[in-house]
Amino acid sequence: MIVKSVWMHPNDLGKSREGLQKVFSRLAKHGFSKVFLFVKNSDGSVIFKTKNPEVRFAMNYWDGDPLRDVVRVAHDFNIEIHPTFVVFCEGNWKGWNTPSEPSFWLSKHINYVQYNKKGEPILRWADPARQEVRNHESGLILEVVENYEIDGVQLDYIRYPEEYEGCFCDYCRETVRKLYGFDPKEITQPDYKLSMWIQWRVQNITGFVEELRLRMKSKNPKIKLSAAVFKDYPRCITTVAQDWVNWIEKGIVDFVCPMTYEYDLRVAKYLARNHRAVAGKDATVYEGIGKRSSQSILSPKDVFAQADAFVKEGANGIVIFSHSSLEDEDLIELDKVQ
């Protein structure tokens, strides 16, 4: 049976627990079995009652604990909840060539900000090479693992920035210099130095996933770990240091959700074919469909056509981006997916 799931933002939950019944009954009626709910946003805020005083709670209007309420109602409808965490991105995007705004936590630890090659701070991105940053991100995740009856955890933004090349802070430059004998800021051509620097960045991301997996297993080995990943593998290795196929090979994620947001069916189909080929026949892959995204706006017929193509290319399921864009006509079309 094909798995139907959806990415959901906090605004999709309404203003109180009373509205949750309507949200989840609608999804259950159309055979959705998983919800990937953003519980840590790109601005660094969260929708659960964290003990971290430097992290802001985003839903003060909610009477009680929104995540606990969501888990209870979703489980009543046999829908799994996989809290989704924006990792390493810690601030507000302000547009290209405009300084971004750091999260409340990152503004308190501005020395953990990434720097681009020009020596300018990338103010919404924390440096994954810093153990302090990794501890902050994993600490929030483990709070949820320990305190909520969730079914899984999903990682998003588990990579380096796409808007700038990073990180060229003094700490990263000195670390690479000690390891390899050169300054990454002085790389001028596509040679072995560039390759070594890329692999160092890759290991910073993969190392975080490995560390988190071990810590999650020690808390609750039943909880699944997944990631929302770039569609352009293996190019994303060199651009954002995200080697998600290696995560599958290492067994440190249970499944992946490539964000295959495309307006052209043929392109989407061939991307899905590539994902199955590189992930291997035994990997669990849920293809992401961009109903409404920065890269795609789809009609209900388009949504069905892509879902059908993804299943035929070997996907184990689909994930719709996002819940707020799902119309009744989309759900009716998705009822046809086998």
C-alpha positions in Angstrom: 0.0 0.0 0.0 1.4 3.4 -1.0 2.1 5.7 1.9 0.4 9.1 1.6 1.8 11.9 3.9 2.0 15.6 4.1 4.3 18.4 5.4 2.4 20.6 7.8 3.2 24.0 9.3 2.1 25.3 12.7 -0.4 27.7 11.1 -2.3 24.6 9.7 -3.3 23.6 13.2 -5.7 26.5 13.7 -5.9 28.4 16.9 -6.9 25.8 19.4 -7.1 22.0 20.0 -10.8 22.0 18.9 -9.8 22.5 15.3 -7.4 19.5 15.3 -10.3 17.0 14.9 -11.3 18.5 11.6 -7.7 18.7 10.3 -6.8 15.0 11.0 -10.2 13.5 10.2 -10.0 15.1 6.7 -6.5 13.5 6.2 -7.6 10.1 7.5 -10.6 10.1 5.3 -8.3 10.2 2.3 -5.9 7.6 3.5 -3.0 9.8 4.8 -1.0 7.9 7.4 1.9 10.2 8.2 2.2 14.0 9.0 5.6 15.7 9.1 4.8 18.7 11.4 7.3 21.5 11.6 8.0 21.9 15.3 11.2 23.9 15.0 10.9 26.7 12.4 13.5 28.3 10.2 13.4 31.3 12.5 14.6 29.1 15.4 11.2 29.2 17.3 9.5 26.0 18.4 6.0 24.8 19.1 6.7 22.6 22.1 7.4 23.6 25.7 11.2 23.6 25.6 13.3 24.0 28.7 15.8 26.1 26.8 15.3 29.7 27.8 17.1 31.0 24.7 14.5 29.4 22.3 11.2 31.2 21.7 7.9 29.4 21.9 5.9 30.2 18.7 2.4 29.5 19.8 1.6 31.5 22.9 -2.0 31.8 21.8 -2.5 28.0 22.3 -4.0 26.9 25.6 -1.7 24.1 26.6 0.9 22.2 24.7 0.2 22.1 21.0 2.5 19.3 20.1 1.0 17.0 22.8 -2.5 17.8 21.6 -1.5 17.1 18.0 0.0 13.7 18.8 -3.1 12.7 20.8 -5.6 13.6 18.1 -3.5 12.3 15.2 -3.1 8.9 16.9 -6.9 8.8 17.4 -7.1 8.8 13.6 -4.2 6.3 13.2 -1.9 9.0 11.7 1.7 9.0 12.7 3.4 12.3 13.8 7.0 12.9 12.8 8.1 16.3 14.2 10.2 18.1 11.7 13.1 20.2 12.8 14.8 22.9 10.7 18.5 22.2 11.5 21.3 24.7 11.3 19.1 27.4 9.7 18.6 29.8 12.6 17.0 33.0 11.3 14.8 34.9 8.9 15.5 35.1 5.1 15.3 38.7 3.9 16.0 38.1 0.2 19.0 37.7 -2.1 21.9 40.1 -1.3 20.1 41.3 1.8 21.4 40.5 5.3 19.3 37.9 7.0 18.2 38.1 10.6 19.5 35.6 13.2 17.2 33.7 15.5 16.9 34.7 19.2 19.3 31.9 20.1 21.8 32.7 17.4 21.8 36.4 18.2 22.9 35.4 21.7 25.7 33.3 20.2 26.7 35.4 17.2 30.2 33.8 17.1 28.6 30.6 15.8 27.3 32.3 12.7 28.7 31.0 9.3 30.7 33.3 7.1 30.9 33.4 3.3 34.1 33.6 1.2 34.0 37.4 1.2 34.2 37.4 5.0 30.5 38.4 5.5 28.3 36.8 8.1 25.5 34.5 6.9 23.3 35.7 9.7 20.6 33.0 9.5 22.9 30.0 9.5 24.7 28.4 12.4 28.0 26.6 11.9 27.7 22.8 11.9 31.4 22.4 12.5 30.9 23.7 16.0 30.0 21.1 18.6 28.2 23.8 20.6 25.8 24.3 17.6 25.3 20.5 17.2 24.5 20.2 20.9 22.0 23.0 20.6 20.2 21.4 17.7 20.3 17.8 19.0 19.2 19.0 22.4 15.9 20.3 21.2 15.3 17.2 19.2 16.0 14.9 22.2 13.7 17.0 24.3 10.9 16.0 22.0 12.1 12.4 21.8 12.1 12.1 25.6 8.8 13.9 26.3 6.3 13.1 23.6 4.8 9.9 22.2 6.0 10.6 18.6 6.5 8.1 15.8 9.6 9.7 14.2 11.8 12.7 13.8 12.5 14.4 10.5 15.5 16.6 9.7 15.1 19.6 7.3 17.8 22.1 6.3 20.3 19.4 7.3 23.0 21.0 5.1 25.0 24.1 4.4 23.4 27.3 2.9 22.3 27.4 -0.7 22.4 31.2 -0.9 26.1 31.5 0.0 29.1 29.2 0.1 30.1 28.6 3.7 31.7 28.4 6.1 34.8 30.6 6.0 34.8 31.7 9.6 38.2 31.8 11.4 37.3 28.6 13.3 36.6 26.6 10.1 39.6 28.0 8.2 42.0 27.1 11.1 40.5 23.7 11.5 40.9 22.9 7.8 44.4 24.3 7.8 45.4 22.1 10.7 43.9 19.0 9.0 45.0 19.5 5.4 47.6 22.2 5.3 45.7 24.8 3.3 43.2 27.7 3.9 39.8 27.0 2.2 39.5 30.7 1.5 42.5 30.5 -0.7 41.2 27.7 -3.0 41.1 29.2 -6.5 40.6 26.2 -8.8 38.6 22.9 -8.9 41.3 20.6 -7.7 42.0 18.1 -4.9 41.9 20.9 -2.3 38.4 21.8 -3.2 37.4 18.1 -3.1 39.0 17.7 0.4 37.2 20.8 1.7 33.9 19.6 0.3 34.3 16.2 2.0 35.1 18.0 5.3 31.9 19.9 5.0 30.0 16.7 4.1 31.4 15.0 7.2 30.2 17.9 9.4 26.6 17.2 8.3 26.8 13.4 8.2 28.6 13.4 11.6 25.6 15.3 13.1 23.2 12.8 11.7 25.3 9.9 13.1 25.6 11.5 16.5 21.8 12.2 16.7 20.9 8.6 15.6 23.0 7.1 18.4 21.5 9.5 21.0 18.0 8.9 19.8 18.5 5.1 20.0 19.6 5.4 23.6 16.5 7.3 24.5 13.9 5.4 22.4 15.0 3.0 19.7 11.5 2.7 18.2 11.4 6.3 16.9 12.3 6.6 13.2 14.7 9.1 11.9 14.2 10.6 8.4 15.3 13.6 6.4 13.8 16.0 3.8 16.6 16.1 1.2 17.6 17.9 -2.0 16.3 16.3 -5.2 19.5 16.9 -7.2 21.7 14.1 -5.9 24.7 13.9 -6.2 25.1 17.6 -7.1 23.9 18.5 -3.5 27.1 16.9 -2.2 29.2 19.7 -3.7 26.7 22.5 -3.3 25.3 22.1 0.2 27.4 19.1 1.6 24.3 16.8 1.8 25.2 13.2 1.0 21.9 11.6 1.8 22.7 8.4 -0.1 25.6 7.8 2.3 23.1 8.2 5.2 21.1 5.3 3.7 24.2 3.2 3.2 25.3 3.8 6.8 21.8 3.0 8.1 21.6 6.2 10.1 18.3 7.2 8.6 15.2 5.0 8.2 13.9 6.8 5.1 14.3 9.9 3.0 11.9 12.4 1.5 13.4 14.0 -1.6 11.9 17.4 -2.2 11.0 16.7 -5.8 9.2 20.0 -6.4 8.8 20.2 -10.2 6.2 21.7 -12.5 7.2 19.5 -15.4 6.1 15.9 -15.1 8.9 14.4 -17.3 11.6 16.1 -15.2 9.9 15.0 -11.9 9.6 11.4 -13.2 13.3 11.1 -14.1 14.4 12.6 -10.8 12.3 10.0 -9.0 13.9 7.3 -11.2 17.4 8.6 -10.2 16.4 8.6 -6.5 15.5 5.0 -6.6 18.6 4.1 -8.5 21.0 5.8 -6.1 19.2 4.9 -2.9 19.0 1.2 -3.9 16.0 -1.1 -4.2 15.7 -1.7 -0.4 15.7 1.9 0.8 12.4 3.6 1.8 11.9 6.7 -0.3 8.9 9.0 -0.1 8.9 11.5 -3.0 7.9 15.1 -2.2 5.4 16.7 -4.4 5.3 20.5 -4.5 1.6 21.3 -4.8 2.6 24.9 -4.1 6.2 25.7 -3.7 8.8 28.2 -4.9 9.5 25.7 -7.7 6.1 24.4 -8.6 2.4 25.2 -8.6 0.3 22.2 -9.5 -3.3 21.5 -10.4 -5.1 18.6 -8.9 -4.6 16.6 -12.1 -0.9 17.5 -12.0 -0.7 16.3 -8.4 -2.2 12.9 -9.3 0.0 12.6 -12.4 3.2 13.1 -10.4 2.1 10.8 -7.6 1.2 8.1 -10.1 4.5 8.5 -11.9 6.5 8.4 -8.6 4.8 5.1 -7.6 5.6 3.6 -11.0 9.2 4.7 -10.6 9.4 2.7 -7.3 8.7 5.3 -4.6 7.3 3.8 -1.4 5.1 6.9 -0.8 4.5 10.5 -1.4 4.7 13.7 0.7 2.7 16.7 -0.3 4.1 20.2 0.3 2.3 21.4 2.0 -1.0 20.9 4.0 -2.2 24.5 3.5 -2.2 24.1 -0.2 -4.2 20.8 -0.3 -7.6 21.4 -1.8 -10.5 18.9 -1.7 -10.0 18.3 -5.4 -6.3 17.3 -4.7 -7.4 14.8 -2.1 -10.0 13.3 -4.5 -7.4 12.9 -7.2 -5.0 11.3 -4.7 -7.6 8.7 -3.8 -6.9 7.2 -7.2 -3.2 6.5 -6.3 -2.5 2.8 -5.8 
